[in-house]
Amino acid sequence: MKTKNSKLFVYGINVAKEVLTHQPENVLEVYTLQGKAGDEVQFLATAAREAKIPARGLPEKKLREYVGQVKHQGIVLKMRGFNYSSIEEMLEGIQEKNPAILIMEQIEDPHNVGAIIRSATALGVSGLVMLNHHQAPVNATSFKTSAGTIGRLPICRVSNIINVVETLKKKGYWIAGLAMDGDKIAGNKQISDSPMAFIVGNEGGGLKESTRNSCDFLLSIDMDKEVESLNASVSAAILMYEWRRQRTMS
C-alpha cells in the first residue's frame, strides 16, 4: 500500500530545475522571491509556464513560512505529497537483468538520505527501501541534498526490514549487508551476477544484529586502517559504484 506525505515544499534553484524538467506533474505551484531576476529565474518561470503550473512572486517572510530558515535561493516549489511505492509495485516495475535494490536501515540524517538517493539514481539502482521509524523520511532537506532526483526511482517505506528481505529472497535476490567485518567489495564478482539487495545501516550503530543474520553475506570497504569508518552516504556510494563497475566489466 502506498503512503504519502501530506504536503511537501522544496527549495533551491538546482532542485527546481531538476523537478520541473523531470517531474513537473508533481508540482502544484512555483514561488519566487519578489524582485528576484536573472536567467535562472527566467528559466524556471518559462518551465512553469510550459507545464501550465501557476507561478507567482512572494515576499521573503512568506517563503520562510513554507521552508523555514534555509538558503532557498529565492525559489520554492509546492509539490504534491510524496508517494511511496509498495514492495510489490517496485518489483513489478523492474525489467532489467540482475538489478540492485538499496535498503536503508535507520538512516536518521536527511542529508544522508538525500545523498544516498542521488547516488542510487546516478548509478542505476532500480529502487530504494527505507524504514518508517527511526529513519529520516523524504522531506525538503533530503530533496535538497538529492539535487531534486527524488521521485525518479521508486522508494518504499516499510515497518520491517526482515520481511522485505524474505520477500526479496523469494524473488531470487541475494542480500548483502555493509559491515566493517565483511568481505572486500572491490573485485567481488558475486555482487553483479545476480539480482542484489544491499543494506546500509545506521550512521552510528550500523546494521542491527537481526538484519546481519538475515544477510546472505556481508561486504566491507577496503580503506586505511587509521580511519575508523566512512559516512553512511559515502559508503553507500562506494558500494553502488563498485556494483556498477562490476556490471560493466562482465
C-alpha positions as CSV (number, residue, x, y, z in Angstrom):
1,M,0.0,0.0,0.0
2,K,1.3,3.4,-0.8
3,T,1.9,6.0,1.9
4,K,2.1,9.7,1.3
5,N,3.4,12.9,2.9
6,S,0.6,15.3,3.3
7,K,2.5,18.2,1.7
8,L,5.9,19.0,0.5
9,F,7.7,22.3,-0.1
10,V,11.1,22.0,-1.7
11,Y,13.6,24.8,-2.5
12,G,16.7,25.8,-4.3
13,I,17.5,26.6,-7.9
14,N,19.1,23.2,-8.9
15,V,16.3,21.3,-7.2
16,A,13.7,23.4,-9.0
17,K,15.4,22.8,-12.4
18,E,15.5,19.1,-11.8
19,V,11.9,18.7,-10.7
20,L,10.4,21.0,-13.3
21,T,12.4,19.1,-16.0
22,H,11.7,15.5,-14.9
23,Q,8.5,15.5,-12.8
24,P,6.5,18.7,-13.5
25,E,3.3,16.8,-13.0
26,N,4.1,16.7,-9.2
27,V,4.4,20.5,-8.9
28,L,1.4,22.4,-7.8
29,E,2.8,26.0,-7.6
30,V,6.1,27.8,-8.2
31,Y,7.0,30.6,-5.8
32,T,9.9,33.1,-6.4
33,L,11.2,35.8,-4.2
34,Q,9.6,39.1,-5.2
35,G,12.0,41.3,-7.1
36,K,14.4,38.4,-7.9
37,A,15.5,38.4,-11.5
38,G,18.1,36.8,-13.8
39,D,18.5,33.9,-16.3
40,E,17.8,31.2,-13.8
41,V,14.5,32.8,-12.6
42,Q,13.5,33.3,-16.2
43,F,14.3,29.6,-17.0
44,L,12.1,28.5,-14.1
45,A,9.3,30.8,-15.0
46,T,9.3,29.5,-18.6
47,A,9.4,25.9,-17.4
48,A,6.5,26.5,-15.1
49,R,4.5,28.3,-17.9
50,E,5.2,25.5,-20.4
51,A,4.0,22.9,-17.8
52,K,0.9,25.1,-17.0
53,I,2.0,25.4,-13.4
54,P,0.9,28.6,-11.5
55,A,3.9,30.8,-10.6
56,R,4.0,34.0,-8.5
57,G,6.3,36.2,-6.5
58,L,6.2,36.2,-2.7
59,P,7.9,38.2,0.0
60,E,10.7,36.7,2.0
61,K,8.5,36.3,5.1
62,K,6.1,34.1,3.2
63,L,8.8,31.9,1.7
64,R,10.2,31.4,5.2
65,E,6.8,30.2,6.4
66,Y,7.0,27.4,3.9
67,V,10.6,26.3,4.2
68,G,12.0,27.9,7.4
69,Q,15.4,29.4,7.9
70,V,17.2,27.8,4.9
71,K,19.1,29.1,1.9
72,H,16.2,28.8,-0.5
73,Q,17.9,30.9,-3.3
74,G,14.6,32.7,-3.9
75,I,12.8,29.6,-5.3
76,V,10.2,27.3,-3.6
77,L,8.1,24.7,-5.2
78,K,4.8,23.4,-3.6
79,M,4.6,19.8,-4.6
80,R,2.1,17.0,-4.3
81,G,2.7,14.9,-1.2
82,F,5.4,12.3,-1.9
83,N,4.1,8.9,-2.9
84,Y,6.0,5.9,-1.5
85,S,5.7,2.7,-3.5
86,S,4.9,-0.7,-2.2
87,I,7.4,-3.5,-2.5
88,E,5.1,-5.3,-4.9
89,E,4.9,-2.2,-7.2
90,M,8.6,-1.6,-7.1
91,L,9.4,-5.2,-8.1
92,E,6.8,-5.3,-10.8
93,G,8.4,-2.2,-12.4
94,I,11.9,-3.7,-12.5
95,Q,12.6,-5.0,-16.0
96,E,16.4,-5.2,-16.2
97,K,18.5,-8.3,-15.7
98,N,20.4,-8.6,-12.3
99,P,19.1,-5.3,-10.8
100,A,20.1,-3.8,-7.5
101,I,17.9,-2.5,-4.7
102,L,19.3,-0.4,-1.8
103,I,17.8,-0.7,1.6
104,M,18.4,2.0,4.3
105,E,18.1,0.7,7.8
106,Q,17.6,3.6,10.3
107,I,19.5,6.3,8.3
108,E,18.5,9.2,10.6
109,D,20.2,12.2,8.9
110,P,18.1,13.5,6.0
111,H,21.2,14.8,4.3
112,N,22.5,11.2,4.2
113,V,19.1,10.0,2.8
114,G,19.2,12.6,0.1
115,A,22.8,11.9,-0.9
116,I,22.1,8.1,-1.0
117,I,19.1,8.6,-3.2
118,R,21.1,10.9,-5.5
119,S,23.9,8.3,-5.8
120,A,21.4,5.4,-6.4
121,T,19.7,7.4,-9.2
122,A,23.1,8.2,-10.8
123,L,24.5,4.7,-10.6
124,G,21.5,2.8,-11.9
125,V,19.9,1.2,-8.8
126,S,16.3,0.1,-9.5
127,G,14.7,1.0,-6.2
128,L,15.1,2.0,-2.6
129,V,13.6,0.8,0.7
130,M,13.6,2.7,4.0
131,L,12.0,2.1,7.4
132,N,9.1,4.2,8.6
133,H,10.6,4.6,12.1
134,H,14.0,5.8,13.4
135,Q,14.6,6.9,9.8
136,A,14.6,10.3,8.1
137,P,11.7,10.4,5.5
138,V,11.6,12.1,2.2
139,N,11.4,15.8,3.1
140,A,12.7,19.2,2.0
141,T,16.2,18.6,3.3
142,S,16.6,15.2,1.6
143,F,15.1,16.7,-1.6
144,K,17.7,19.5,-1.5
145,T,20.6,17.1,-0.8
146,S,19.5,14.8,-3.6
147,A,19.6,17.7,-6.0
148,G,15.9,17.1,-6.8
149,T,16.4,13.5,-8.0
150,I,13.9,12.1,-5.5
151,G,11.0,10.8,-7.4
152,R,13.0,9.3,-10.3
153,L,13.3,6.0,-8.5
154,P,10.6,4.1,-6.6
155,I,11.0,4.4,-2.8
156,C,9.3,2.0,-0.4
157,R,8.7,2.8,3.2
158,V,8.2,-0.3,5.4
159,S,7.9,-1.3,9.0
160,N,10.1,-4.4,9.0
161,I,13.3,-4.9,7.1
162,I,13.4,-8.7,7.7
163,N,10.0,-9.1,6.0
164,V,11.4,-7.3,3.0
165,V,14.5,-9.4,3.0
166,E,12.4,-12.6,2.9
167,T,10.2,-11.3,0.1
168,L,13.3,-10.4,-2.0
169,K,14.9,-13.8,-1.3
170,K,11.8,-15.5,-2.7
171,K,12.2,-13.3,-5.8
172,G,15.8,-14.5,-6.3
173,Y,17.7,-11.6,-4.8
174,W,20.9,-12.1,-2.8
175,I,21.1,-9.9,0.3
176,A,24.4,-8.2,1.2
177,G,24.9,-6.0,4.3
178,L,27.5,-3.4,4.6
179,A,29.7,-4.0,7.6
180,M,33.3,-3.4,8.8
181,D,34.0,-7.2,9.0
182,G,32.6,-8.2,5.7
183,D,34.3,-9.4,2.5
184,K,36.0,-6.7,0.5
185,I,33.7,-5.1,-2.1
186,A,36.4,-4.4,-4.7
187,G,36.5,-7.0,-7.3
188,N,33.8,-9.1,-5.7
189,K,32.0,-10.5,-8.7
190,Q,29.2,-12.1,-6.8
191,I,27.6,-8.7,-6.4
192,S,27.0,-8.3,-10.2
193,D,26.0,-11.7,-11.5
194,S,22.6,-12.0,-9.8
195,P,19.8,-9.7,-8.5
196,M,21.1,-7.9,-5.4
197,A,19.7,-6.1,-2.4
198,F,22.3,-4.1,-0.5
199,I,21.6,-2.9,3.1
200,V,23.2,0.1,4.6
201,G,22.8,0.5,8.4
202,N,22.5,3.4,10.9
203,E,25.2,6.1,10.9
204,G,26.4,5.2,14.4
205,G,25.4,1.6,15.0
206,G,25.5,0.0,11.6
207,L,23.3,-3.0,10.9
208,K,21.0,-4.4,13.6
209,E,22.1,-7.9,14.6
210,S,18.9,-9.5,13.3
211,T,19.5,-7.8,9.9
212,R,23.1,-9.0,9.8
213,N,21.9,-12.5,10.4
214,S,19.4,-12.3,7.6
215,C,22.0,-11.4,5.0
216,D,23.5,-13.9,2.7
217,F,26.9,-12.3,3.1
218,L,28.5,-9.1,4.3
219,L,30.6,-6.6,2.4
220,S,33.2,-4.0,3.6
221,I,35.2,-1.2,2.0
222,D,38.9,-1.5,1.9
223,M,40.5,1.6,3.5
224,D,43.3,2.9,5.6
225,K,43.3,1.2,9.0
226,E,43.8,4.5,10.7
227,V,40.4,5.7,9.5
228,E,37.6,4.2,11.7
229,S,34.7,4.5,9.3
230,L,33.1,6.4,6.5
231,N,29.9,8.5,6.4
232,A,26.9,6.3,5.6
233,S,26.1,8.0,2.3
234,V,29.8,7.8,1.2
235,S,29.9,4.1,2.0
236,A,26.7,3.5,0.1
237,A,28.0,5.4,-2.9
238,I,31.2,3.4,-3.0
239,L,29.2,0.2,-2.7
240,M,26.9,1.2,-5.6
241,Y,29.8,2.4,-7.7
242,E,31.6,-0.9,-7.4
243,W,28.4,-2.8,-8.2
244,R,28.0,-0.7,-11.4
245,R,31.7,-1.2,-12.3
246,Q,31.5,-4.9,-11.9
247,R,28.4,-5.0,-14.2
248,T,30.1,-3.0,-17.0
249,M,33.1,-5.4,-16.8
250,S,31.1,-8.6,-17.1
